[in-house]
Amino acid sequence: MDSIFFLKNIGTDESQKFEIWVNERKSTEYPLLPKKFETLDWKKEGINRWLHKLKNGKIIYLKKEKALPKELWYFEESKAESSFFIPVKFENKFLGIMGFQKYVPNFVIHHENLLIYQTVSRWMGLFVQRDSDLTELNRYKSTLESLILERTLDLSRTKEELERAYKAKTEFLAHVSHELRTPLNSIIGFSKLIQLPEGDVTGKEYLQYIYSGGTRLLKMINEILSLMKIESGQINILYSEFKPEEICRQSLELIQPQANAKGMEIRFFPPIQSKRMRSDSGKIQQILLNLLSNAIKYGDHSYVEFHCEWSDFGVNFSVRDFGPGISQEDQKRIFHSFTRLNDDGKIEGTGLGLSISQGLAEKLGGSITLISHLGEGSTFILNIPENIK
């Protein structure tokens, strides 16, 4: 894009007011977003329908020739030929507007690149919400305020990464993920180092918010990196020989604390025949941990079943839960990136786990299939060849 801006919502239900947080451009020949947008009366200026759509979660993609007569002033003043606005939200709370503009005619935003802009907006929403949560904590530790300000400035320097996004979605996501991991690790580390008085219950609560929120965001970034490595073919396969039941038992040891926390039993059924296979044990374990974790999260029974058995096509690892099940329509998109079913905010996750697991399975020459019926639970079956060729 030729220019990018972010308007942070600082108004109320009765009054509309924004603060310009980001206002960048490729070249000085393009104008910056006018400061008057901080006090702009959208209704009076004839663009109230934009604001109404954005507040309701709608994306606006408008070209100059398609604008209404009362909206043309915006394109004349900004010199933009096309504008793309995305609402920035967090848990249905309207936090602001992310804007992208192009100054050449006949520019088209392709559908496959829409994920890039939506991802930027999601990250901005997460960041704005985290900044808001830190307000109370900053009263106790002024040093933390300077740290957050420093990270804010780091994020404003992502102009270069955003320009790369126009050329390549995969390269953009990988670079931004790397840029975010360093400040996130610092935030997580400092939140554990800060010592507050024993009686400061509120301060400690806010510190825990920072730590848990940071770790969740760091996990999401690591998952995005894993997905990008799979898509770009940068996954290395480490061959070794092992018995599949050994990987199953190691996975059970790692996932047991999560099962115990929910009071759930994992019933393991090892293979009748014990023999060795040749594959990447680490990646198989990563897939199994994801499937077991999902079964524990979504299962509403006292136990889940974990089977391992040999077949004519290799080894089948199956994980069955007794949760609500998945509809036929949802089964078509369950392995898509950023897909979460029945997302009510009560269960943590990014919607990347199954997508990553399927990608890893395919790299190992296998696949993951799903058998599910509403009200009867779900069974995920991981098939891995006996020997990778």
Order of alpha helices (4+ residues) and beta strands (2+ residues): beta-beta-alpha-beta-alpha-beta-beta-alpha-alpha-alpha-alpha-alpha-beta-alpha-beta-beta-alpha-beta-beta-alpha-alpha-beta-beta
